[in-house]
């Protein structure tokens, strides 16, 4: 997969669709783990499911970051954002 900077508008849209599908699958996996945690037969099973939930939530956070980056590049390609300048800094 080429860098986001090298993708065309259509490639960025296709990439967003791919990421959205990944997000849907991950969301379903999280829901299942939450159910496993809620209806666990033992405290150990509940703890294991809670650990898996945290892992999946971290994965979801990373996926959402990738989606936001792709959306930003798509906006830039469409001319909806000004190009970054070398002297631009982040203000926190």
N, C-alpha and C positions, 0 to 999 in steps of 0.2 A: 504494500500500500504506500503510495507516495505521501510525502509530507503535506499537511493541510495547505501550506503556502503554494504548493504546486498543483493543487486540484482545481478543476473547473467548477463552475456553479453546479452542473449536473452531477459531478462526482461528489461534491459536498452534500447535495441533497440525498444521493444514494447512501452515502456514509451515515447521514443522520437517520435514515430509515433503518439501516442496519443496527445502529446504536439503540434506536427506539425498540426494536425487536429484542435486543439483548436485555434492555431495561424491563420489558414485559416478562421475559423469562425469569429474570432475577427477582422481580416482584412476586411472581408465583412461588418461587423457591423460598422466599422470605415468609410468605403466608403459611406455607407448609411447616416450616420450622417453628413458627409461632404456635401453630396448632399442636405440634409435637410437644412443645414446651408446656403448653396449657394442660394437655391431657396425658402427661408423662405418668408412667406407672411407678416411677421411683424418683427420688431427689437427684440421683446420679444422672438419669435420663434427662431430667429437666435442665440440669447444669450443662450437659453436653449440648442440648438444643440451644441453650442461651449462648454458649460459645460459638456455635455455628451461626446463630443470628447475628452476633457481632461481626463475624468474618464477612457474612453476606452484606451487612450494612456498610462496612468499609468498602467492599467491592462496588456497591451501589453509589457511594459517594464519589469514587474514582470515575465510574461510568458517567455520572452527572457532570463531573468536571470536563470529561472528554466531549460530552454533548454541548456544553456551554462554549467550549473552545471552537468546535465545529460551527456552531451557530454564529459566533463572532466572525469567523473567517467568511462564512456565507454572507453576512451583512456587509463585510468589507468588499467582497467581490461584487456585490450588487450596488455598491456605491452609497450605502446607507451610513457608513462610518468613515471618518477621515483616516487617512493612512497614519500610522505611528511615525513619529519623528525621533531621531536619535536622542534628542534632549528631553523627551517625554519621561517623566518619572511617575511612579505610583504614589498616590497620597493616601495614607492610611490613617 
